[in-house]
């Protein structure tokens, strides 16, 4: 069965291509919103972040000052993507800012 998307006038809706982002929402803004709802037990950041995106790395270490931050090579973090439960995409284009948040427990 073939499905069609119709607009309010029952005409086939035009599909638009995603537009390039203007960089928003920023990585740090999205991270802070997620942290309001998700307890984090561990953070996995890419090793390359510190060298290629020092501002993002500093933000990660400041936000997670009481949480262990593990560094892993970019290639290894890509392999871990098969095990994650959710992926959140931001509008930011900062290289090597992929970060894995491992759920924690609130006591």
C-alpha positions as CSV (number, residue, x, y, z in Angstrom):
1,X,0.0,0.0,0.0
2,X,1.3,3.4,-0.9
3,X,0.7,6.3,1.4
4,X,0.5,10.0,0.5
5,X,0.8,13.0,2.7
6,X,-2.0,15.5,2.0
7,X,-2.1,19.2,3.0
8,X,-5.2,20.9,4.4
9,X,-6.7,21.2,1.0
10,X,-6.3,17.5,0.3
11,X,-3.6,18.0,-2.3
12,X,-0.4,16.0,-2.1
13,X,2.0,18.0,0.2
14,X,5.3,19.1,-1.1
15,X,8.2,17.6,0.6
16,X,10.8,20.2,1.4
17,X,14.5,19.5,1.9
18,X,15.9,20.2,5.3
19,X,17.4,23.7,5.4
20,X,20.9,24.2,6.7
21,X,20.9,25.1,10.3
22,X,22.2,28.5,11.6
23,X,24.0,26.6,14.4
24,X,21.0,26.6,16.7
25,X,20.2,25.0,19.0
26,X,23.7,25.0,20.4
27,X,25.2,21.8,21.9
28,X,25.5,23.4,25.4
29,X,21.9,24.6,25.3
30,X,20.5,21.2,24.4
31,X,22.8,19.5,26.9
32,X,21.5,21.7,29.8
33,X,17.8,20.9,28.8
34,X,18.5,17.2,28.7
35,X,20.2,17.3,32.2
36,X,17.0,18.7,33.7
37,X,15.4,15.3,33.1
38,X,18.1,12.7,32.8
39,X,20.4,11.7,35.6
40,X,23.9,11.0,34.2
41,X,26.2,8.5,35.7
42,X,29.1,8.8,33.2
43,X,30.0,10.9,30.2
44,X,31.9,9.6,27.2
45,X,33.6,12.4,25.2
46,X,35.7,12.0,22.1
47,X,39.5,12.3,22.7
48,X,39.7,14.7,19.8
49,X,37.3,17.2,21.3
50,X,39.9,18.6,23.7
51,X,42.3,19.5,20.8
52,X,39.8,20.4,18.0
53,X,37.0,21.9,20.0
54,X,38.5,23.1,23.3
55,X,35.5,25.3,24.2
56,X,33.1,22.4,23.9
57,X,35.4,20.2,26.0
58,X,35.7,22.9,28.7
59,X,31.9,23.1,28.7
60,X,31.5,19.4,29.1
61,X,34.0,19.3,32.0
62,X,32.3,22.3,33.7
63,X,28.8,20.9,33.4
64,X,29.9,17.4,34.6
65,X,32.3,18.5,37.3
66,X,31.0,15.8,39.6
67,X,30.6,13.1,37.0
68,X,33.3,10.9,35.5
69,X,34.2,12.0,31.9
70,X,35.8,9.2,29.9
71,X,37.7,10.0,26.7
72,X,37.5,7.6,23.7
73,X,38.8,7.9,20.2
74,X,36.3,9.2,17.6
75,X,36.3,5.8,15.7
76,X,35.4,4.0,19.0
77,X,32.6,6.3,19.8
78,X,31.1,5.7,16.3
79,X,31.1,2.0,17.1
80,X,29.2,2.6,20.3
81,X,26.3,4.2,18.4
82,X,24.8,0.7,17.9
83,X,24.2,0.4,21.6
84,X,22.7,3.8,22.4
85,X,19.0,4.3,23.2
86,X,18.6,7.7,21.7
87,X,20.4,10.2,19.5
88,X,19.9,13.9,19.9
89,X,21.0,16.1,17.1
90,X,21.7,19.8,17.6
91,X,22.3,22.6,15.0
92,X,25.9,22.9,16.0
93,X,28.7,22.1,13.5
94,X,31.6,22.0,16.0
95,X,33.9,19.1,15.1
96,X,34.2,16.2,17.5
97,X,31.5,17.3,19.9
98,X,29.8,13.9,19.9
99,X,29.1,13.0,23.5
100,X,27.5,9.9,25.0
101,X,25.6,10.3,28.3
102,X,25.3,7.1,30.3
103,X,22.2,7.1,32.5
104,X,22.7,7.3,36.2
105,X,20.5,6.7,39.3
106,X,19.0,9.3,41.6
107,X,19.0,8.2,45.2
